Amino acid sequence: MALLAVACLYFLTGCGIETITYFYPPLAGSAIQSSTSLTLSHNTSNNSSDFLGYDLYYRCYADLTKAEADRVAIESLAASSSSSPDAVLYAMVNTWKFTRMYNSTGAGSTPLLSFPSTPYKSSPATFIISLSSSSEWTVSSTYSGSPVINSGLTLYRSATISSGSHKYFTAPPPSPSGLADFDALTLPSDPDYDGYTYTGGVASGYPADNYYSTPTSLFIVVFAIGLGLPTDNINMVPSLPASFGATIQIR
């Protein structure tokens, strides 16, 4: 996460004129609450050698109203902060507690959806994120009709089990039971899960009414960002977040 926190968007050219390094968000398909997959398309404006790929940020919820409020708030911040994508990502992580999806049980890599070489960045590519309720979550992709970029990635949560490995989003056999449990209270609690139901609505600041460590209903909000590493920068530079326009109900 340190690579992404408050990355500076500005650097000075040799003649002293301040310029802005800008990467474009991916093109997110419109989702509905009952979606079982999310579609993400490469923005071919990101065709420079310093563009690296895309990351997925998410948060899971027991309460649909809270999930929707957070989604809309982040969308509104992004719409009003077009010149400060780094500040939007910082707020997503620190205010709304969104975390990055991983592509392994270990540390994973960033960006999650990477491009093998610059020529790929000029051609369309589509990523399909499968949100199964009974098996691991995966990403498949196409490049000119062939799934050659990030094909068949398995996605893991930012939360970890006692061994330190990242949890699955679901617990398919023969995985140990409980890998996908969402724990709101037991320390260390899952950092990617808001396990509370709320009373009073938005105006009263969401006073917590109850909590669910293993919720009957589970919702997820996902955003995607582009990432690049310009020359002379030590930190990755994010794009504005792309929203899928809906909270997804997993169960």
C-alpha positions as CSV (number, residue, x, y, z in Angstrom):
1,M,0.0,0.0,0.0
2,A,2.9,2.3,0.6
3,L,3.6,2.6,-3.1
4,L,0.1,4.1,-3.6
5,A,-0.2,6.5,-0.7
6,V,-0.3,10.1,-1.8
7,A,1.7,9.7,-4.9
8,C,2.9,13.0,-6.3
9,L,1.5,13.9,-9.7
10,Y,3.9,16.8,-10.4
11,F,7.4,16.9,-11.6
12,L,9.6,19.6,-13.1
13,T,10.9,19.5,-16.7
14,G,14.3,20.6,-17.6
15,C,13.2,24.1,-18.5
16,G,11.4,24.6,-15.2
17,I,7.8,24.4,-16.5
18,E,5.5,22.4,-14.3
19,T,3.8,19.5,-16.1
20,I,1.2,17.0,-15.0
21,T,1.6,13.2,-15.4
22,Y,-1.9,11.8,-16.0
23,F,-3.2,8.3,-16.4
24,Y,-6.7,7.4,-17.5
25,P,-9.1,5.3,-15.6
26,P,-10.2,2.1,-17.2
27,L,-13.6,1.8,-18.8
28,A,-15.9,0.0,-16.3
29,G,-19.0,-1.7,-17.6
30,S,-22.3,-0.9,-15.9
31,A,-23.3,-3.4,-13.3
32,I,-26.4,-4.2,-11.5
33,Q,-26.8,-5.5,-7.9
34,S,-27.4,-9.1,-9.0
35,S,-24.2,-9.1,-11.2
36,T,-22.2,-12.3,-11.2
37,S,-19.4,-10.7,-13.2
38,L,-17.8,-7.2,-13.8
39,T,-16.4,-6.1,-17.1
40,L,-13.5,-3.8,-17.4
41,S,-11.9,-2.5,-20.6
42,H,-8.5,-1.1,-21.1
43,N,-8.4,2.6,-21.9
44,T,-6.1,2.8,-25.0
45,S,-5.2,6.3,-24.1
46,N,-2.9,4.6,-21.5
47,N,-0.5,3.6,-24.3
48,S,2.8,5.1,-22.9
49,S,5.7,3.0,-21.7
50,D,5.3,4.3,-18.2
51,F,1.7,3.0,-17.8
52,L,1.7,-0.3,-15.9
53,G,-1.9,-1.6,-15.7
54,Y,-4.9,-1.6,-13.4
55,D,-5.7,-2.4,-9.8
56,L,-9.0,-3.3,-8.1
57,Y,-10.0,-1.7,-4.8
58,Y,-13.0,-3.0,-2.8
59,R,-14.8,-3.1,0.5
60,C,-17.3,-5.7,1.7
61,Y,-20.4,-4.8,3.7
62,A,-23.2,-6.4,5.7
63,D,-25.5,-3.4,5.1
64,L,-26.6,-2.4,1.5
65,T,-27.5,1.2,2.5
66,K,-24.0,1.8,3.9
67,A,-22.3,0.2,0.9
68,E,-24.3,2.4,-1.5
69,A,-23.6,5.6,0.5
70,D,-19.9,4.9,0.4
71,R,-20.0,4.1,-3.3
72,V,-21.8,7.4,-4.2
73,A,-19.6,9.4,-1.9
74,I,-16.4,8.2,-3.7
75,E,-18.0,8.8,-7.1
76,S,-18.8,12.3,-6.0
77,L,-15.3,13.0,-4.7
78,A,-13.8,11.7,-8.0
79,A,-16.1,13.8,-10.1
80,S,-15.0,17.0,-8.2
81,S,-11.3,16.1,-8.0
82,S,-10.3,15.5,-11.6
83,S,-6.9,17.1,-11.1
84,S,-6.1,15.1,-7.9
85,P,-6.5,11.4,-8.4
86,D,-3.8,10.7,-5.8
87,A,-6.0,12.5,-3.2
88,V,-9.0,10.5,-4.2
89,L,-7.2,7.2,-3.8
90,Y,-5.8,8.3,-0.4
91,A,-9.3,9.1,0.8
92,M,-10.6,5.7,-0.5
93,V,-8.0,3.9,1.5
94,N,-7.9,6.0,4.7
95,T,-11.4,7.4,5.0
96,W,-13.5,4.7,3.4
97,K,-11.1,1.8,4.2
98,F,-11.0,0.3,0.7
99,T,-8.3,-2.2,0.1
100,R,-6.6,-3.7,-2.9
101,M,-7.4,-7.1,-4.3
102,Y,-4.5,-9.6,-4.4
103,N,-3.7,-12.2,-7.0
104,S,-2.1,-14.8,-4.8
105,T,-2.2,-16.0,-1.2
106,G,1.1,-14.2,-0.6
107,A,1.9,-10.5,-1.1
108,G,0.7,-10.5,-4.7
109,S,1.8,-7.9,-7.2
110,T,0.8,-4.5,-8.3
111,P,-0.7,-3.6,-10.6
112,L,-3.1,-6.6,-10.4
113,L,-3.9,-6.4,-14.2
114,S,-0.6,-5.7,-15.9
115,F,0.5,-5.5,-19.6
116,P,3.5,-7.5,-20.8
117,S,4.8,-4.8,-23.2
118,T,4.0,-1.4,-24.7
119,P,2.5,-2.7,-28.0
120,Y,-0.4,-4.3,-26.0
121,K,-1.3,-0.9,-24.5
122,S,-2.5,0.4,-27.9
123,S,-5.0,-2.3,-28.6
124,P,-8.3,-3.1,-26.8
125,A,-8.4,-5.6,-24.0
126,T,-11.3,-6.6,-21.8
127,F,-11.1,-8.1,-18.3
128,I,-14.0,-10.2,-17.0
129,I,-14.1,-10.5,-13.2
130,S,-16.1,-13.5,-12.1
131,L,-17.9,-13.1,-8.8
132,S,-18.9,-16.7,-8.1
133,S,-20.7,-17.5,-4.8
134,S,-19.4,-21.1,-4.8
135,S,-15.8,-20.9,-6.1
136,E,-12.8,-18.7,-6.2
137,W,-13.1,-15.4,-7.9
138,T,-11.1,-15.1,-11.1
139,V,-10.2,-12.7,-13.9
140,S,-10.0,-13.6,-17.5
141,S,-9.0,-11.3,-20.3
142,T,-8.8,-10.9,-24.1
143,Y,-6.4,-9.3,-26.4
144,S,-7.5,-9.2,-30.0
145,G,-9.8,-12.1,-29.2
146,S,-7.2,-14.2,-27.3
147,P,-6.9,-14.5,-23.5
148,V,-3.2,-13.7,-23.3
149,I,-3.1,-10.9,-20.7
150,N,-3.6,-11.9,-17.1
151,S,-5.6,-14.9,-18.1
152,G,-7.1,-17.0,-15.3
153,L,-5.9,-15.0,-12.3
154,T,-7.4,-16.1,-8.9
155,L,-8.3,-13.1,-6.7
156,Y,-7.7,-13.0,-3.0
157,R,-8.9,-10.7,-0.2
158,S,-6.6,-8.3,1.6
159,A,-7.7,-10.0,4.9
160,T,-5.5,-12.8,6.1
161,I,-5.9,-16.0,8.1
162,S,-3.7,-16.9,11.1
163,S,-1.0,-18.3,8.8
164,G,-0.7,-14.9,7.1
165,S,-2.1,-16.1,3.7
166,H,-4.8,-14.0,2.1
167,K,-8.3,-15.3,2.3
168,Y,-10.4,-16.4,-0.6
169,F,-13.6,-14.4,-1.4
170,T,-15.4,-17.8,-1.1
171,A,-14.5,-21.0,0.6
172,P,-14.8,-23.7,-2.2
173,P,-14.0,-27.3,-1.5
174,P,-11.4,-28.5,-0.7
175,S,-10.4,-25.2,0.9
176,P,-10.5,-25.1,4.7
177,S,-13.8,-23.9,6.0
178,G,-13.8,-20.4,7.2
179,L,-11.3,-18.9,4.6
180,A,-14.0,-16.6,3.4
181,D,-15.6,-15.8,6.8
182,F,-16.0,-12.0,7.3
183,D,-15.1,-11.1,10.8
184,A,-16.0,-7.6,12.1
185,L,-15.1,-7.9,15.8
186,T,-12.5,-10.6,16.6
187,L,-9.0,-9.1,16.7
188,P,-7.4,-8.9,14.3
189,S,-10.7,-8.1,12.5
190,D,-10.9,-8.2,8.8
191,P,-9.8,-4.8,7.4
192,D,-11.9,-5.2,4.2
193,Y,-15.2,-5.8,5.9
194,D,-17.8,-3.4,7.4
195,G,-19.8,-6.0,9.3
196,Y,-22.4,-3.7,10.8
197,T,-26.0,-3.0,10.1
198,Y,-27.0,0.6,10.6
199,T,-30.1,2.5,11.9
200,G,-31.0,6.1,11.4
201,G,-29.8,6.5,7.8
202,V,-27.2,8.8,6.2
203,A,-28.3,12.0,8.1
204,S,-27.6,10.5,11.5
205,G,-24.2,9.3,10.7
206,Y,-24.9,5.5,10.6
207,P,-25.1,4.6,14.2
208,A,-24.4,0.9,14.4
209,D,-27.3,-1.4,15.4
210,N,-25.9,-4.9,15.0
211,Y,-22.9,-6.7,13.6
212,Y,-22.5,-9.9,11.6
213,S,-19.2,-11.9,11.6
214,T,-20.7,-14.3,9.1
215,P,-23.4,-12.3,7.3
216,T,-26.4,-13.8,5.7
217,S,-26.3,-11.0,3.1
218,L,-23.0,-9.8,1.8
219,F,-22.4,-6.8,-0.5
220,I,-19.3,-5.5,-2.2
221,V,-18.3,-2.2,-3.8
222,V,-15.5,-2.3,-6.4
223,F,-13.5,0.5,-8.1
224,A,-10.7,0.2,-10.6
225,I,-7.7,2.5,-11.1
226,G,-4.9,2.8,-13.6
227,L,-1.3,2.9,-12.4
228,G,1.9,4.2,-14.0
229,L,5.4,5.0,-12.9
230,P,6.7,8.1,-14.7
231,T,10.4,8.7,-15.2
232,D,12.1,10.1,-12.1
233,N,9.1,9.2,-9.8
234,I,9.7,6.8,-6.9
235,N,5.9,6.2,-6.3
236,M,3.3,4.9,-8.6
237,V,0.8,7.5,-9.9
238,P,-2.9,6.5,-9.9
239,S,-5.7,7.4,-12.2
240,L,-9.1,8.5,-11.0
241,P,-11.2,5.5,-9.9
242,A,-13.6,3.9,-12.3
243,S,-17.0,2.9,-10.8
244,F,-19.1,0.0,-12.0
245,G,-22.1,2.1,-10.9
246,A,-23.7,-0.4,-8.5
247,T,-23.2,-2.3,-5.2
248,I,-22.9,-6.0,-6.0
249,Q,-24.8,-8.6,-3.8
250,I,-22.6,-11.7,-3.3
251,R,-25.2,-13.5,-1.1
